[in-house]
Amino acid sequence: MENWRRAFVLHTRTYSESSLLVDLFVEDGGKVTILAKGARRKRSALKGILQPFTPLIVQYSGKGEIKTLRQVEAISLTLPLVSVFLYSAFYLNELLHRVLVAETEITTLFDDYLTSIQQLAQQVPAENVLRAFELALLDYLGYHVDFFHCSATGDDIVKTMHYQYQSEKGFISSLLQNSTSFTGEQVLALGNRQFHNTDTLKAAKRFTRMALKPYVGSKPFKSRELFLKI
């Protein structure tokens, strides 16, 4: 029997008339798929517990790709997410569902996720929360980029200069201005995780989409479709 572990629900799907397959984000287990037997039954207590954005502790067992849920408890109420903050939280879930692998200890990223959805529940500006989490996720994935030095010369990034971003290499000073170029101010904002205006926020979104694309692919995010509707 496994020890109790902190977890969040990322995604659920039906398995049979009475059961669910649940993809969990587990603190020291990465993405873990569990079989929740009887979770679809009308009187099952699991129905109200196995919900996104509910902090859980779980026990599961099994050696295959699909584990068997043994016990689960909600350690607090579901976080109160509404409107754009709810869709933003669903985006985080979709993002994690695509990039996480099983059996990986990711306590730091788990804490980043918990902080992010707590901030969304407190209605901290969603774009700021999403960009900070995406950058934390890139760090976890080993996508290390120096935001403070030109990768060609080693010189400090200068706010008033322009830099061309080269995938997995970094920022190189350039006179070109196109979809992969950034001002020094924007690059430094990325490095400091500080987005004080619309310009730096837009630049951060452009950068994280480019950097995350190899990990998430080109399939549209359902949560982004919800964004467009509002």
C-alpha positions as CSV (number, residue, x, y, z in Angstrom):
1,M,0.0,0.0,0.0
2,E,1.3,3.4,-0.9
3,N,1.6,6.3,1.6
4,W,-0.7,9.2,1.5
5,R,0.2,11.7,-1.2
6,R,-1.0,15.2,-2.1
7,A,-2.7,15.4,-5.5
8,F,-5.1,17.3,-7.8
9,V,-7.4,15.9,-10.5
10,L,-6.2,16.9,-14.0
11,H,-8.7,14.9,-16.1
12,T,-11.3,12.2,-15.8
13,R,-13.0,9.9,-18.3
14,T,-15.5,7.0,-18.0
15,Y,-14.1,3.5,-17.7
16,S,-17.3,1.5,-17.3
17,E,-20.9,2.0,-16.2
18,S,-19.7,2.5,-12.6
19,S,-16.0,3.5,-12.7
20,L,-13.7,6.4,-13.8
21,L,-10.2,6.7,-15.0
22,V,-8.7,9.7,-13.3
23,D,-5.4,11.4,-14.3
24,L,-3.9,12.9,-11.1
25,F,-1.1,15.4,-10.6
26,V,0.7,13.8,-7.7
27,E,3.3,15.7,-5.7
28,D,6.0,13.0,-5.9
29,G,4.6,10.9,-8.7
30,G,4.0,13.2,-11.6
31,K,1.0,12.3,-13.7
32,V,-0.6,9.2,-12.4
33,T,-3.6,7.4,-13.9
34,I,-5.8,5.7,-11.4
35,L,-8.9,3.5,-11.6
36,A,-11.6,4.8,-9.3
37,K,-14.0,1.9,-8.9
38,G,-17.6,2.7,-8.4
39,A,-17.0,6.5,-8.7
40,R,-19.9,6.8,-11.2
41,R,-22.5,5.3,-9.0
42,K,-25.2,7.6,-7.8
43,R,-24.4,7.2,-4.2
44,S,-20.7,7.2,-4.5
45,A,-18.9,9.7,-2.2
46,L,-16.1,9.8,-4.8
47,K,-18.2,11.9,-7.2
48,G,-18.0,15.0,-5.1
49,I,-14.3,14.5,-4.2
50,L,-12.6,13.7,-7.5
51,Q,-13.1,17.1,-8.9
52,P,-10.5,19.6,-10.4
53,F,-9.1,22.2,-8.0
54,T,-9.9,20.2,-4.9
55,P,-6.8,19.6,-2.8
56,L,-6.6,15.9,-2.2
57,I,-4.6,13.3,-0.4
58,V,-4.7,9.9,-2.0
59,Q,-3.5,6.3,-1.6
60,Y,-3.2,4.0,-4.6
61,S,-1.5,0.8,-5.5
62,G,-0.5,-1.3,-8.5
63,K,2.6,-1.8,-10.6
64,G,1.2,-1.2,-14.1
65,E,0.4,2.1,-15.9
66,I,-3.0,2.3,-14.3
67,K,-3.1,2.2,-10.5
68,T,-6.0,1.4,-8.3
69,L,-7.4,4.0,-6.0
70,R,-7.5,2.8,-2.4
71,Q,-8.4,5.9,-0.5
72,V,-8.9,9.6,-1.2
73,E,-9.8,12.5,1.1
74,A,-10.4,16.2,0.3
75,I,-8.2,18.3,2.6
76,S,-10.0,21.5,1.9
77,L,-12.9,22.8,-0.1
78,T,-12.7,23.1,-3.9
79,L,-11.0,26.4,-4.7
80,P,-13.6,29.1,-5.6
81,L,-12.7,29.8,-9.3
82,V,-15.0,31.7,-11.6
83,S,-15.1,33.2,-15.1
84,V,-11.7,33.9,-16.7
85,F,-10.0,32.6,-13.5
86,L,-11.7,29.2,-13.9
87,Y,-10.8,28.9,-17.5
88,S,-7.2,29.9,-16.7
89,A,-7.0,27.1,-14.1
90,F,-8.4,24.6,-16.7
91,Y,-5.6,25.8,-19.0
92,L,-3.0,24.9,-16.3
93,N,-4.6,21.5,-16.0
94,E,-4.5,20.9,-19.8
95,L,-0.9,22.1,-19.9
96,L,0.2,19.7,-17.2
97,H,-1.8,16.9,-18.7
98,R,0.2,17.2,-21.9
99,V,3.7,17.6,-20.5
100,L,3.9,15.6,-17.3
101,V,5.2,12.1,-17.2
102,A,4.5,9.4,-14.6
103,E,6.7,8.4,-11.6
104,T,8.5,11.7,-11.3
105,E,9.1,13.7,-8.2
106,I,8.0,17.2,-8.8
107,T,7.4,18.8,-5.4
108,T,8.6,22.3,-6.6
109,L,6.3,22.3,-9.6
110,F,3.4,21.0,-7.5
111,D,3.9,23.9,-5.1
112,D,4.0,26.3,-8.1
113,Y,0.7,24.8,-9.3
114,L,-0.9,25.1,-5.9
115,T,0.2,28.7,-5.6
116,S,-1.1,29.5,-9.1
117,I,-4.6,28.2,-8.5
118,Q,-4.7,29.8,-5.1
119,Q,-3.8,33.1,-6.8
120,L,-6.5,32.6,-9.4
121,A,-9.0,31.9,-6.7
122,Q,-8.0,35.2,-5.2
123,Q,-8.5,36.8,-8.6
124,V,-4.9,37.9,-9.0
125,P,-4.6,39.0,-12.7
126,A,-4.8,35.8,-14.7
127,E,-2.3,36.6,-17.4
128,N,0.4,37.3,-14.8
129,V,-0.3,34.0,-13.0
130,L,-0.3,32.0,-16.2
131,R,3.0,33.5,-17.5
132,A,4.8,32.9,-14.2
133,F,3.6,29.3,-14.1
134,E,4.6,28.6,-17.7
135,L,8.1,29.9,-17.0
136,A,8.3,27.7,-13.9
137,L,7.2,24.7,-16.0
138,L,9.9,25.5,-18.6
139,D,12.4,25.5,-15.8
140,Y,11.1,22.1,-14.6
141,L,11.4,20.7,-18.2
142,G,15.0,21.8,-18.3
143,Y,14.5,24.6,-20.8
144,H,17.1,26.9,-19.3
145,V,17.5,30.3,-21.1
146,D,19.6,33.1,-19.8
147,F,17.4,36.2,-19.8
148,F,20.2,38.5,-18.5
149,H,23.0,38.0,-21.1
150,C,23.3,38.0,-24.8
151,S,24.0,34.4,-25.7
152,A,26.4,35.3,-28.5
153,T,28.7,37.8,-26.6
154,G,27.9,37.3,-22.9
155,D,27.2,41.0,-22.6
156,D,24.4,42.2,-20.2
157,I,21.0,42.6,-21.8
158,V,20.4,46.3,-22.4
159,K,16.8,47.5,-22.0
160,T,16.9,49.8,-25.1
161,M,18.4,47.2,-27.5
162,H,16.6,44.5,-29.5
163,Y,17.3,40.8,-29.3
164,Q,16.4,37.8,-31.5
165,Y,15.3,34.7,-29.7
166,Q,16.8,31.4,-30.9
167,S,15.1,28.3,-29.6
168,E,16.9,26.6,-26.7
169,K,19.9,29.0,-27.2
170,G,18.8,32.3,-25.9
171,F,18.7,36.0,-26.9
172,I,21.1,37.5,-29.4
173,S,21.4,41.2,-30.1
174,S,19.9,42.1,-33.5
175,L,18.6,45.0,-35.5
176,L,15.8,42.7,-36.8
177,Q,12.3,43.2,-35.5
178,N,9.9,40.4,-36.2
179,S,7.8,37.7,-34.3
180,T,10.9,36.3,-32.6
181,S,12.5,39.6,-31.5
182,F,12.2,41.2,-28.1
183,T,13.3,44.5,-26.6
184,G,15.8,44.2,-23.8
185,E,13.2,45.5,-21.4
186,Q,10.9,42.6,-22.3
187,V,13.7,40.0,-21.9
188,L,14.6,41.3,-18.5
189,A,11.0,41.2,-17.5
190,L,11.0,37.5,-18.4
191,G,14.0,36.9,-16.3
192,N,12.7,38.7,-13.3
193,R,9.1,37.3,-13.7
194,Q,7.8,40.8,-13.5
195,F,5.2,41.9,-15.9
196,H,4.2,45.5,-15.0
197,N,2.5,46.5,-18.2
198,T,0.6,45.2,-21.2
199,D,3.7,45.2,-23.4
200,T,5.8,42.9,-21.2
201,L,2.8,40.6,-20.6
202,K,2.2,40.2,-24.4
203,A,5.9,39.6,-24.9
204,A,5.9,36.9,-22.2
205,K,2.9,35.2,-23.8
206,R,4.7,35.2,-27.2
207,F,7.8,33.7,-25.7
208,T,6.2,31.0,-23.6
209,R,4.1,29.9,-26.6
210,M,7.2,29.5,-28.7
211,A,9.2,27.7,-25.9
212,L,6.4,25.4,-25.0
213,K,5.4,24.3,-28.5
214,P,7.8,21.4,-28.7
215,Y,6.3,20.0,-25.5
216,V,2.6,20.6,-26.1
217,G,2.3,20.2,-29.9
218,S,-0.1,22.1,-32.1
219,K,-3.4,20.6,-30.9
220,P,-5.7,23.5,-29.8
221,F,-6.3,23.9,-26.1
222,K,-10.0,23.5,-25.1
223,S,-9.5,26.1,-22.4
224,R,-8.4,28.7,-25.0
225,E,-11.6,28.1,-26.9
226,L,-13.5,29.0,-23.7
227,F,-11.4,32.2,-23.4
228,L,-12.4,33.2,-26.9
229,K,-16.1,32.8,-26.0
230,I,-15.9,35.3,-23.3
